[in-house]
Each structure stands twice: as C-alpha cells, then as structure tokens.
Amino acid sequence: MSVMVYASEPVEYSWQNYDDWYNKRAPSFKGWKYIVVHHSATRSGSVRAFHNYHTLQGYGGIAYHFVIGNGHGMKDGEVKETFRWKQQISGTHVSINSWEHNVFGIGICLVGNLEKSKPTKAQKVALHKLINKLKQTQHISSNNVLGHNHVEYDDASGNKEKTVCPGKKLDIEN
C-alpha cells in the first residue's frame, strides 16, 4: 500500500515507513494541518469506554486526540486529552484511505448522537474554546476545521464515500 499526500512536501505512506508516520517521527510527518470533529453516536461515553471499544476494533486504542463529555460518562463540557495528543502521534479517527487526515488531523469527539440531538451548551462552549486554542497554537487555518463528513475517502471498491458524522445537529461554526 502506498498513497501520496501533500503536506509541506510530498510524503509517502507505506508499511515500510509505518513507524515514521504513525508515530510522527520523521520531520515530514510532524505538525498538524487539520482539526476533524466527530460525535460518538452514542448517548454516553468516556475516554476509557472509547479506548476499550477502539482497542477491540483494532484501532490501537482510542482513535481521537480529545473527547468532550455531555454529562453521561464524563462531566458536561469536560475536555480530556487522550494518549494520542499527549504523545503527539497520529489518530485513527478517519478511514484508512484518508491517512492525511489521520496523520495531520487532530481528532475531537463530542459524546452524544448528534444526528438525533444537539450538543449541550457546555459541549459547544468547550468545543469552540478547544478549536480556537488549537488553531492558534498549531497554526491551523479556519478552512481546515472540518466535520468528519467533509473527509472523503475511497472504500475498498474505489467508490467515494462520506459519513454523516459529526451529525446534522452540530454546527461547527456556531
């Protein structure tokens, strides 16, 4: 498997350089370009619950860099860093066929099913504070703050696909 993407210069993802890009060890894989917002599509959740589930799914632990609670499993509006942010390593929060958004994208997950209900007020405040802080400290353009549904990927058959995540009830901009 070899996929070309473009950071500041072209980088190649292959299983031979897996450790370099997954752990962001080589200079060409360092830094962040995107913020990708997700929802858990569950009523409740926590860093520990998602970590356990994602481990069972083969994602190498929790897929996201940050989780924002809704009062069910975590405090409402509570922002928790995960090991991926603490270690500054790639996420596994989008399709394997969208590696640029895993390697260069900071994954934020809001607990809740945002297809069915709006995020809490505390979640929205926490999300906007976190996004603004990350944009400033990581020098990320507002154009590169995306919902997961804006990350197109090819499925196994080569068809372009999208997800509904982070849900129709979340407006990232407001």
C-alpha positions in Angstrom: 0.0 0.0 0.0 1.4 3.4 -1.0 -0.5 6.6 -1.0 0.9 10.0 -1.9 -0.4 13.0 0.1 0.9 16.5 0.3 2.0 18.2 3.5 4.6 20.9 3.0 6.3 18.5 0.7 5.0 15.2 -0.7 5.1 12.3 1.8 4.6 8.6 1.1 2.8 6.2 3.4 3.8 2.6 3.2 4.1 -0.2 5.6 7.9 0.1 5.4 7.8 3.6 7.0 4.7 2.9 9.2 6.5 3.8 12.4 7.7 7.1 11.0 4.2 8.3 10.0 2.1 6.7 12.7 4.3 8.0 15.5 5.2 11.2 13.6 8.9 10.5 14.0 10.2 11.7 10.6 10.3 15.5 10.1 7.9 15.3 7.0 5.2 13.8 9.3 5.4 16.3 12.2 2.9 19.0 12.9 -0.9 19.4 12.4 -2.9 20.8 9.5 -6.5 19.8 10.3 -9.0 19.6 13.1 -11.6 16.9 12.4 -14.7 16.9 14.6 -16.7 13.8 15.4 -19.5 12.6 17.5 -19.6 9.3 19.3 -23.1 8.4 18.0 -23.8 7.1 21.5 -25.9 8.5 24.3 -23.0 8.3 26.8 -19.2 7.6 26.7 -15.8 8.4 28.1 -12.2 8.3 27.1 -11.9 4.9 28.8 -15.0 3.4 27.1 -13.9 4.6 23.7 -10.4 3.4 24.3 -11.7 -0.1 25.2 -14.0 -0.2 22.2 -11.5 1.1 19.7 -8.9 -1.3 21.0 -11.3 -4.2 20.3 -11.8 -2.7 16.8 -8.1 -2.8 16.1 -7.5 1.0 16.1 -4.6 0.8 18.5 -6.6 2.4 21.4 -8.8 5.4 21.4 -8.9 6.9 17.9 -9.2 10.6 18.9 -6.9 13.2 20.4 -9.6 14.8 22.5 -13.1 13.9 23.9 -15.7 16.4 25.1 -18.2 15.0 27.6 -22.0 15.5 27.7 -22.7 14.7 31.3 -23.2 10.9 30.6 -19.9 9.1 31.3 -17.9 12.4 31.6 -18.8 15.8 33.0 -20.8 18.0 30.7 -18.3 20.1 28.7 -15.3 18.3 30.2 -12.4 18.2 27.7 -10.0 15.2 28.1 -6.7 14.8 26.2 -6.0 11.2 25.1 -2.7 9.4 24.9 -2.6 10.4 21.2 -2.4 14.1 22.0 0.0 13.6 25.0 2.3 11.6 22.8 1.7 13.7 19.7 1.0 10.7 17.5 -1.4 10.1 14.6 -5.0 9.4 15.1 -7.1 6.6 13.7 -10.3 8.6 13.5 -11.0 8.5 9.8 -10.8 5.8 7.1 -7.5 4.1 6.4 -7.9 5.6 2.9 -7.7 9.1 4.3 -4.3 9.0 6.0 -3.5 12.7 5.6 -6.4 13.4 8.0 -5.2 10.8 10.5 -1.5 11.8 10.4 -2.1 15.6 10.1 -5.5 15.9 11.7 -6.4 16.4 15.3 -9.5 14.3 16.1 -12.0 15.7 18.5 -15.0 13.6 19.6 -18.2 15.0 21.3 -20.0 12.4 23.3 -23.6 12.0 22.0 -25.6 11.2 19.0 -25.6 14.5 17.2 -27.8 13.1 14.4 -30.6 13.0 16.9 -29.9 15.8 19.4 -27.9 18.9 19.7 -24.7 19.0 21.7 -25.1 20.5 25.1 -24.3 24.2 25.6 -21.3 23.3 27.7 -20.0 21.0 24.9 -20.4 23.8 22.3 -18.5 26.2 24.5 -15.7 23.7 25.2 -15.5 22.7 21.5 -15.1 26.3 20.4 -12.5 27.1 23.0 -10.6 24.0 22.1 -10.8 24.7 18.4 -9.6 28.3 18.9 -6.8 27.2 21.1 -5.6 24.6 18.6 -5.9 26.9 15.6 -3.7 29.4 17.4 -1.1 27.1 18.9 -0.9 24.7 16.0 -1.3 27.4 13.3 -4.3 25.7 11.6 -6.4 27.6 9.1 -10.1 28.0 9.8 -10.6 26.4 6.4 -9.0 23.2 7.8 -11.5 22.8 10.6 -13.7 20.0 9.3 -16.5 17.7 10.3 -15.7 14.1 9.7 -18.3 14.2 7.0 -16.0 16.5 5.0 -13.3 13.9 4.8 -14.0 12.0 1.6 -12.4 8.5 1.3 -12.4 5.6 -1.1 -13.9 2.4 0.1 -12.5 -1.0 -0.8 -14.2 -0.9 -4.2 -12.8 2.6 -5.0 -16.2 4.4 -4.5 -16.0 7.8 -3.0 -17.8 7.7 0.4 -18.7 10.1 3.2 -20.1 9.7 6.7 -22.9 11.6 8.5 -20.5 12.1 11.4 -20.5 14.5 13.4 -24.2 14.6 12.9 -26.7 17.1 11.4 -27.4 18.7 14.8 -23.9 20.1 15.1 -22.9 23.4 13.5 -19.1 23.6 14.0 -19.1 27.3 13.0 -21.7 28.4 15.6 
